[in-house]
Amino acid sequence: MRVGIAADHGGFTLKEQLIELLRGAGFDPVDFGAYRLDPADDYPDFIIPLARAVAAEQVDRGVALCGSGVGASVAANKVPGVRAALIHDVFSARQGVEDDDMNVFCLGGKALAATPAWELIETFLAARFSGAPRHCRRLAKVHALEPVSLTLQVSFDTLGSVQRDASNLLDRGNQLSASPQQHRLASATNTSPEENP
């Protein structure tokens, strides 16, 4: 199983330990960074690429770490197709997969040491989605909230049409916002010959 893993400075030390544990257990870890400890780095820079890889099925599961695990969870869940959760207990590590098809496990590098963290991750990676109708129904409702298409393409013709429409609306808005004095001036200069012999 290919397991993507990513962390900012808050989860960096734990990430390095977990990579070795994953390899030792026969998993294929894919490191999305950070690749060095930098107290000024930002968790979205590492978590988002990991989440996108999970959504694209380039890796089978993901492990996302930051100091508390909260930021990693927030960031990962912004990617359509990702079902991430912050987990600190064995029950949720298993049930999150069995019932909710969780595919990204989030953890706080400052909240747990390597040994209890590894127990949770082993549980997460061993679990399988049950496929029970009630869980599929609930997940379908969640999926319905995601964008319709992740690869929407807009043709140049359509884009040009949208730009022209936007320009016309802007011109119309400018005309409507003109002062009453400007409207009177425009009316006076546009009178027909019959009205002004």
C-alpha positions as CSV (number, residue, x, y, z in Angstrom):
1,M,0.0,0.0,0.0
2,R,1.3,3.4,-1.0
3,V,0.9,5.8,1.9
4,G,1.4,9.5,1.4
5,I,2.6,11.5,4.4
6,A,3.1,15.2,4.9
7,A,3.9,17.6,7.8
8,D,4.9,21.1,8.6
9,H,7.4,22.0,11.3
10,G,4.9,21.0,14.0
11,G,4.7,17.4,12.7
12,F,8.1,17.1,11.1
13,T,9.9,15.0,13.8
14,L,6.9,12.7,14.0
15,K,6.7,12.4,10.2
16,E,10.3,11.3,10.0
17,Q,9.7,8.6,12.7
18,L,6.5,7.4,11.0
19,I,8.2,7.0,7.6
20,E,10.7,4.6,9.1
21,L,7.9,2.7,10.9
22,L,5.9,2.5,7.7
23,R,8.8,1.1,5.7
24,G,9.6,-1.4,8.5
25,A,6.0,-2.6,8.3
26,G,6.1,-3.2,4.6
27,F,4.3,-0.1,3.4
28,D,5.5,2.2,0.6
29,P,5.6,5.7,2.1
30,V,5.6,8.7,-0.2
31,D,7.0,11.8,1.5
32,F,5.3,15.1,0.5
33,G,7.5,17.2,2.8
34,A,8.5,19.1,4.6
35,Y,12.0,17.9,3.8
36,R,13.7,19.9,6.5
37,L,12.7,21.5,9.8
38,D,11.7,25.1,9.1
39,P,9.8,26.9,11.9
40,A,8.4,29.4,9.4
41,D,6.9,26.9,7.0
42,D,3.1,26.7,6.3
43,Y,1.1,23.4,6.6
44,P,-1.0,24.0,3.4
45,D,2.1,23.9,1.3
46,F,2.6,20.2,2.2
47,I,-0.9,19.0,3.1
48,I,-2.7,20.1,-0.1
49,P,-0.3,18.3,-2.4
50,L,-0.8,15.2,-0.3
51,A,-4.6,15.5,-0.3
52,R,-4.6,16.0,-4.1
53,A,-2.5,12.8,-4.5
54,V,-5.0,10.9,-2.4
55,A,-8.0,12.3,-4.4
56,A,-6.3,11.4,-7.6
57,E,-5.5,7.9,-6.3
58,Q,-1.8,8.4,-6.7
59,V,-1.5,7.1,-3.2
60,D,-3.9,4.7,-1.4
61,R,-4.1,6.6,1.9
62,G,-2.7,9.8,3.5
63,V,-1.3,10.8,6.8
64,A,-1.3,14.6,7.4
65,L,0.5,16.1,10.4
66,C,0.9,19.5,12.0
67,G,1.3,20.7,15.5
68,S,-2.2,19.9,16.7
69,G,-3.6,18.1,13.6
70,V,-6.4,20.7,13.3
71,G,-4.8,22.8,10.5
72,A,-3.9,19.7,8.5
73,S,-7.5,18.4,8.8
74,V,-8.9,21.8,7.7
75,A,-6.6,22.0,4.7
76,A,-7.0,18.4,3.5
77,N,-10.8,18.6,3.6
78,K,-10.7,21.5,1.1
79,V,-9.7,19.1,-1.6
80,P,-12.7,17.4,-3.3
81,G,-12.6,13.6,-2.9
82,V,-10.7,13.8,0.4
83,R,-12.3,12.6,3.7
84,A,-9.9,13.7,6.4
85,A,-10.3,13.6,10.2
86,L,-8.3,14.4,13.2
87,I,-7.9,11.1,15.2
88,H,-6.5,10.5,18.7
89,D,-8.2,7.2,19.6
90,V,-8.2,3.6,18.2
91,F,-12.0,3.4,17.9
92,S,-12.2,6.4,15.6
93,A,-9.2,5.3,13.6
94,R,-11.0,2.2,12.7
95,Q,-14.6,3.4,12.5
96,G,-13.6,6.5,10.4
97,V,-12.6,4.1,7.6
98,E,-15.3,1.4,8.1
99,D,-18.2,3.8,8.3
100,D,-17.0,7.1,6.6
101,D,-14.4,5.8,4.1
102,M,-11.8,8.2,5.7
103,N,-8.8,8.4,3.4
104,V,-6.6,11.0,5.2
105,F,-5.6,10.5,8.8
106,C,-4.7,13.7,10.6
107,L,-2.6,13.8,13.8
108,G,-0.9,16.4,16.0
109,G,2.8,16.1,16.1
110,K,2.8,17.9,19.4
111,A,-0.1,15.9,20.8
112,L,1.2,12.3,20.6
113,A,4.5,10.5,20.6
114,A,5.6,8.1,17.9
115,T,4.5,4.9,19.7
116,P,0.8,5.8,20.3
117,A,0.7,7.6,16.9
118,W,1.9,4.5,15.2
119,E,-0.8,2.3,16.9
120,L,-3.5,4.7,15.5
121,I,-2.0,4.7,12.0
122,E,-1.7,0.9,11.9
123,T,-5.4,0.7,12.8
124,F,-6.3,3.3,10.1
125,L,-4.3,1.5,7.4
126,A,-5.7,-2.0,8.4
127,A,-9.3,-0.8,8.3
128,R,-11.6,-1.2,5.2
129,F,-14.8,0.6,4.2
130,S,-17.8,-1.6,5.0
131,G,-19.8,-0.5,2.0
132,A,-23.0,-0.8,4.0
133,P,-26.0,0.9,2.3
134,R,-26.6,3.4,5.1
135,H,-23.0,4.5,5.0
136,C,-23.0,4.8,1.2
137,R,-26.2,6.8,1.4
138,R,-24.6,9.2,3.9
139,L,-21.4,9.6,1.9
140,A,-23.4,10.3,-1.3
141,K,-25.0,13.3,0.5
142,V,-21.6,14.5,1.5
143,H,-20.2,14.0,-2.0
144,A,-23.2,16.0,-3.4
145,L,-21.7,19.1,-1.7
146,E,-18.5,18.9,-3.8
147,P,-18.0,20.7,-7.1
148,V,-19.7,18.9,-10.0
149,S,-16.5,18.7,-12.1
150,L,-12.9,18.9,-11.0
151,T,-11.6,19.4,-14.6
152,L,-14.1,22.0,-16.0
153,Q,-12.7,23.3,-19.3
154,V,-13.8,26.7,-20.7
155,S,-13.4,27.2,-24.4
156,F,-11.9,30.4,-25.7
157,D,-15.1,31.2,-27.5
158,T,-17.1,30.9,-24.3
159,L,-14.5,32.9,-22.4
160,G,-14.7,35.6,-25.0
161,S,-18.5,35.7,-24.7
162,V,-18.3,35.9,-20.9
163,Q,-15.8,38.8,-21.2
164,R,-18.1,40.6,-23.6
165,D,-21.1,40.1,-21.4
166,A,-19.2,41.3,-18.4
167,S,-18.0,44.4,-20.3
168,N,-21.6,45.2,-21.4
169,L,-22.9,44.8,-17.9
170,L,-20.2,47.1,-16.6
171,D,-21.0,49.8,-19.3
172,R,-24.7,49.5,-18.4
173,G,-23.9,49.8,-14.7
174,N,-21.9,53.0,-15.4
175,Q,-24.8,54.4,-17.3
176,L,-27.3,53.7,-14.6
177,S,-25.0,55.2,-11.9
178,A,-24.7,58.5,-13.8
179,S,-26.1,61.5,-11.9
180,P,-29.6,63.0,-12.8
181,Q,-27.8,66.1,-14.1
182,Q,-25.9,63.9,-16.6
183,H,-29.1,62.2,-17.6
184,R,-30.8,65.6,-18.2
185,L,-27.8,66.7,-20.3
186,A,-27.9,63.5,-22.3
187,S,-31.6,64.0,-23.0
188,A,-31.1,67.6,-24.0
189,T,-28.4,66.8,-26.5
190,N,-30.4,63.8,-28.0
191,T,-33.7,65.6,-28.9
192,S,-35.1,64.9,-32.3
193,P,-35.6,67.6,-35.0
194,E,-39.4,67.4,-34.5
195,E,-39.0,68.3,-30.8
196,N,-36.6,71.2,-31.4
197,P,-37.6,72.9,-34.8
